[in-house]
């Protein structure tokens, strides 16, 4: 079932692929859910016009995502995979 992902991600078991997919799901939903309340704690940001607040919200969510990806990866025992994943991602983006 997960053969393509196992080959692409260089992992050995279906359980490992499942853990990685769970980490991606948790990270995506929690980074978006946590960013809003964090930004609203700052009174300066809370009073911004929506266009500026939304721009800062998107940028903050992307930054928080990186940290949460490694954190949840660590919780699920896949920290090394996600560190390598982020390194590859940023290498592709900088080229």
N, C-alpha and C positions, 0 to 999 in steps of 0.2 A: 504494500500500500504506500509506503513512504520511500520507496527505492530511489526515486529521482532526488528527493531531498537529502537522503543519506549520502548519495554520491556527491551531490553539489556541495553539501556542508562538511563532507568528510567525517561523518559520524557512523557508528557501527550498529546501533540498535534503534528499534522503533520507539522504545521508551525514551531514549535520548532525544529523538526528534519531537516527541510529544512534550517533553519538558521545555524544549526550545520554543515550540509554538505557544505554550502556556505563558512563558516569559514575555514573548512579543505581545500577546494579548493583554496581559496585566500591565505591561509598561505603557502601551498606547492609551488604554483607558484611564489609568491612574495619572499619567502626566497631564492629560487634558483636564481631568477632574481637580487636581491639586493646584494647578497654575492660577486659576481664577481667584480662589480665596487668598492665595499668597499675594497676588498683586493688589487685591482690594485692602489688604492690611496697611498698605502705604497710602496715606491720605492724598498725597500729591498725584499718584497714579489713578486713584479712584475718581478724582474730579476731572480727568482728561476727557476731551471729546472722544466719541466712540471710535472714530477712525484711528486715532493715535493709540488709544487703549487696546484696540484689536490688533494693531501691528505689534505692539509690545507683547501682547498675549501670545501671539503666534511664535515670536522669537523666543520668549521665555519657555514656552512649551517644548520647542525643539531642543533647547539647551537642557532643560530638566529631563527630557527623554533619554539623553545620552547617559546621564548619571543613574537614572532609574533602571536602564537596561543592564548596566553592570551590577547594580545592587540586587535586582531580582535574579539575574544570572548567578550571582554569588549565593543567594538563598537556595536556589535550585541545583547548586553544584555545577554550574556551567559557566563560571566566570571567565575562564580562559577562552571559551568559544566566543563570547560576546566581546571581549577585548580585541581578539583577532578580527571579528566581524566589523567592529568600529574602525579599526586600523585600515582594513581593506576599503571600507566605505569612504573614509576621508582621503585615502590615496587616489581613489577613482575621481573624487570631486575636485581634487587639486590639480589634476592633469589637464 
